[in-house]
Structure formats: structure tokens, C-alpha cells
């Protein structure tokens, strides 16, 4: 049978190992979420029209024609600004690049 000192030593090593695993798990969650805070949803970045057209490599007129036709997301109004979610613009770019390959 084990002595009490031996059980304490094993418990301490297990506690250290658990702490290490928790730390590694938090880092993995942080990388997966992209938010920098474990367990928190990624932050949504909002883009103005100049940023959107710059990413797409097109002018405003062509962009808004694409919005009307449904090719690009319409964005939303916030105060006096029209804004677009970065992830929606990235998805539109991905769709365009996949369509260009076919």
C-alpha cells in the first residue's frame, strides 16, 4: 500500500499535468476562435465601401451594380454609414474565385 507522502507527490504531479493540459486547451481554443479570448466568439470587423471595393479590386459603381444583382451583400446602415461585415465580403470573394476557376 502507498504511503501518504507518495500519494501527495502523485497528486501534485497530476495537478501540474492537468494545469498544463488546460493551458494548451485554452491556446487551441484561442487559435480556433480567432478572438484572442478563449471561449469568446470571434469579433466581427465592419468595412466601409472604400475598403470593400479595394478588396474586390473594382469601383463603387460596379460594386453597387453587383449589390443590386445579388452578386455582393447589401450591407446595412448604421447611422449615416453603410457598412459590410468582413466575413460576408470574404465569402463573396471566395465565391467569385471559385466561379472564375470553373
Phi and psi restraints in degrees (value plus and minus 20) as a CYANA .aco file:
   2 UNK   PHI     -96.9   -56.9
   2 UNK   PSI     129.9   169.9
   3 UNK   PHI    -105.1   -65.1
   3 UNK   PSI     137.2   177.2
   4 UNK   PHI     -78.8   -38.8
   4 UNK   PSI     -56.2   -16.2
   5 UNK   PHI     -83.2   -43.2
   5 UNK   PSI     -58.6   -18.6
   6 UNK   PHI     -86.7   -46.7
   6 UNK   PSI     -60.1   -20.1
   7 UNK   PHI     -84.1   -44.1
   7 UNK   PSI     -59.3   -19.3
   8 UNK   PHI     -83.9   -43.9
   8 UNK   PSI     -61.9   -21.9
   9 UNK   PHI     -84.3   -44.3
   9 UNK   PSI     -62.2   -22.2
  10 UNK   PHI     -85.8   -45.8
  10 UNK   PSI     -63.7   -23.7
  11 UNK   PHI     -79.8   -39.8
  11 UNK   PSI     -61.4   -21.4
  12 UNK   PHI     -84.9   -44.9
  12 UNK   PSI     -61.6   -21.6
  13 UNK   PHI     -89.0   -49.0
  13 UNK   PSI     -57.3   -17.3
  14 UNK   PHI     -85.6   -45.6
  14 UNK   PSI     -60.3   -20.3
  15 UNK   PHI     -82.0   -42.0
  15 UNK   PSI     -61.6   -21.6
  16 UNK   PHI     -85.9   -45.9
  16 UNK   PSI     -61.3   -21.3
  17 UNK   PHI     -84.8   -44.8
  17 UNK   PSI     -61.4   -21.4
  18 UNK   PHI     -83.2   -43.2
  18 UNK   PSI     -61.7   -21.7
  19 UNK   PHI     -82.5   -42.5
  19 UNK   PSI     -60.5   -20.5
  20 UNK   PHI     -84.5   -44.5
  20 UNK   PSI     -64.7   -24.7
  21 UNK   PHI     -83.3   -43.3
  21 UNK   PSI     -60.6   -20.6
  22 UNK   PHI     -81.8   -41.8
  22 UNK   PSI     -63.6   -23.6
  23 UNK   PHI     -81.9   -41.9
  23 UNK   PSI     -64.2   -24.2
  24 UNK   PHI     -83.6   -43.6
  24 UNK   PSI     -59.9   -19.9
  25 UNK   PHI     -83.1   -43.1
  25 UNK   PSI     -62.5   -22.5
  26 UNK   PHI     -82.3   -42.3
  26 UNK   PSI     -60.9   -20.9
  27 UNK   PHI     -85.0   -45.0
  27 UNK   PSI     -60.0   -20.0
  28 UNK   PHI     -84.0   -44.0
  28 UNK   PSI     -65.5   -25.5
  29 UNK   PHI     -81.5   -41.5
  29 UNK   PSI     -58.5   -18.5
  30 UNK   PHI     -82.5   -42.5
  30 UNK   PSI     -64.7   -24.7
  31 UNK   PHI     -85.2   -45.2
  31 UNK   PSI     -59.5   -19.5
  32 UNK   PHI     -89.7   -49.7
  32 UNK   PSI     -58.1   -18.1
  33 UNK   PHI     -99.6   -59.6
  33 UNK   PSI     -48.0    -8.0
  34 UNK   PHI      52.9    92.9
  34 UNK   PSI     -15.2    24.8
  35 UNK   PHI    -113.0   -73.0
  35 UNK   PSI     -39.8     0.2
  36 UNK   PHI      66.8   106.8
  36 UNK   PSI     -29.9    10.1
  37 UNK   PHI    -143.9  -103.9
  37 UNK   PSI      97.0   137.0
  38 UNK   PHI     -76.2   -36.2
  38 UNK   PSI     114.4   154.4
  39 UNK   PHI      62.7   102.7
  39 UNK   PSI     -25.5    14.5
  40 UNK   PHI    -117.9   -77.9
  40 UNK   PSI     125.1   165.1
  41 UNK   PHI     -86.9   -46.9
  41 UNK   PSI     128.6   168.6
  42 UNK   PHI     -80.7   -40.7
  42 UNK   PSI     124.3   164.3
  43 UNK   PHI     -94.8   -54.8
  43 UNK   PSI     122.3   162.3
  44 UNK   PHI    -113.0   -73.0
  44 UNK   PSI     108.0   148.0
  45 UNK   PHI    -115.7   -75.7
  45 UNK   PSI     116.2   156.2
  46 UNK   PHI    -125.6   -85.6
  46 UNK   PSI     119.7   159.7
  47 UNK   PHI    -136.1   -96.1
  47 UNK   PSI     124.6   164.6
  48 UNK   PHI    -108.5   -68.5
  48 UNK   PSI     148.2   188.2
  49 UNK   PHI     -79.1   -39.1
  49 UNK   PSI     -57.6   -17.6
  50 UNK   PHI     -83.7   -43.7
  50 UNK   PSI     -57.9   -17.9
  51 UNK   PHI     -87.9   -47.9
  51 UNK   PSI     -59.8   -19.8
  52 UNK   PHI     -84.3   -44.3
  52 UNK   PSI     -70.5   -30.5
  53 UNK   PHI     -85.6   -45.6
  53 UNK   PSI     -52.5   -12.5
  54 UNK   PHI     -85.0   -45.0
  54 UNK   PSI     -63.0   -23.0
  55 UNK   PHI     -83.7   -43.7
  55 UNK   PSI     -59.9   -19.9
  56 UNK   PHI     -99.0   -59.0
  56 UNK   PSI     -41.5    -1.5
  57 UNK   PHI      54.5    94.5
  57 UNK   PSI      11.2    51.2
  58 UNK   PHI    -152.9  -112.9
  58 UNK   PSI     147.2   187.2
  59 UNK   PHI    -103.3   -63.3
  59 UNK   PSI     151.4   191.4
  60 UNK   PHI     -83.9   -43.9
  60 UNK   PSI     -61.1   -21.1
  61 UNK   PHI     -80.7   -40.7
  61 UNK   PSI     -67.6   -27.6
  62 UNK   PHI     -84.6   -44.6
  62 UNK   PSI     -57.7   -17.7
  63 UNK   PHI     -82.8   -42.8
  63 UNK   PSI     -68.7   -28.7
  64 UNK   PHI     -88.3   -48.3
  64 UNK   PSI     -47.7    -7.7
  65 UNK   PHI     -85.1   -45.1
  65 UNK   PSI     -59.6   -19.6
  66 UNK   PHI     -86.0   -46.0
  66 UNK   PSI     -53.8   -13.8
  67 UNK   PHI     -85.3   -45.3
  67 UNK   PSI     -65.9   -25.9
  68 UNK   PHI     -81.5   -41.5
  68 UNK   PSI     -57.1   -17.1
  69 UNK   PHI    -102.9   -62.9
  69 UNK   PSI     -28.5    11.5
  70 UNK   PHI      70.1   110.1
  70 UNK   PSI     -16.0    24.0
  71 UNK   PHI     -89.9   -49.9
  71 UNK   PSI     -53.7   -13.7
  72 UNK   PHI    -142.6  -102.6
  72 UNK   PSI     133.6   173.6
  73 UNK   PHI     -86.7   -46.7
  73 UNK   PSI     130.3   170.3
  74 UNK   PHI     -99.3   -59.3
  74 UNK   PSI     -37.9     2.1
  75 UNK   PHI      53.0    93.0
  75 UNK   PSI    -182.4  -142.4
  76 UNK   PHI    -172.8  -132.8
  76 UNK   PSI     140.2   180.2
  77 UNK   PHI    -112.9   -72.9
  77 UNK   PSI     117.6   157.6
  78 UNK   PHI    -157.2  -117.2
  78 UNK   PSI      86.3   126.3
  79 UNK   PHI      45.5    85.5
  79 UNK   PSI    -148.0  -108.0
  80 UNK   PHI    -114.9   -74.9
  80 UNK   PSI     -12.0    28.0
  81 UNK   PHI    -127.5   -87.5
  81 UNK   PSI     129.5   169.5
  82 UNK   PHI    -125.1   -85.1
  82 UNK   PSI     108.3   148.3
  83 UNK   PHI    -146.3  -106.3
  83 UNK   PSI     135.4   175.4
  84 UNK   PHI    -147.6  -107.6
  84 UNK   PSI     123.6   163.6
  85 UNK   PHI     -94.3   -54.3
  85 UNK   PSI     113.5   153.5
  86 UNK   PHI     -78.7   -38.7
  86 UNK   PSI     -61.0   -21.0
  87 UNK   PHI     -85.6   -45.6
  87 UNK   PSI     -53.4   -13.4
  88 UNK   PHI     -89.3   -49.3
  88 UNK   PSI     -57.9   -17.9
  89 UNK   PHI     -87.6   -47.6
  89 UNK   PSI     -61.3   -21.3
  90 UNK   PHI     -81.1   -41.1
  90 UNK   PSI     -59.8   -19.8
  91 UNK   PHI     -84.5   -44.5
  91 UNK   PSI     -60.4   -20.4
  92 UNK   PHI     -82.9   -42.9
  92 UNK   PSI     -62.0   -22.0
  93 UNK   PHI     -82.9   -42.9
  93 UNK   PSI     -61.8   -21.8
  94 UNK   PHI     -82.3   -42.3
  94 UNK   PSI     -64.9   -24.9
  95 UNK   PHI     -80.1   -40.1
  95 UNK   PSI     -62.9   -22.9
  96 UNK   PHI     -84.5   -44.5
  96 UNK   PSI     -62.7   -22.7
  97 UNK   PHI     -88.9   -48.9
  97 UNK   PSI     -54.4   -14.4
  98 UNK   PHI     -90.2   -50.2
  98 UNK   PSI     -58.2   -18.2
  99 UNK   PHI     -88.4   -48.4
  99 UNK   PSI     -51.1   -11.1
 100 UNK   PHI     -91.5   -51.5
 100 UNK   PSI     -47.7    -7.7
 101 UNK   PHI     -96.8   -56.8
 101 UNK   PSI     -46.1    -6.1
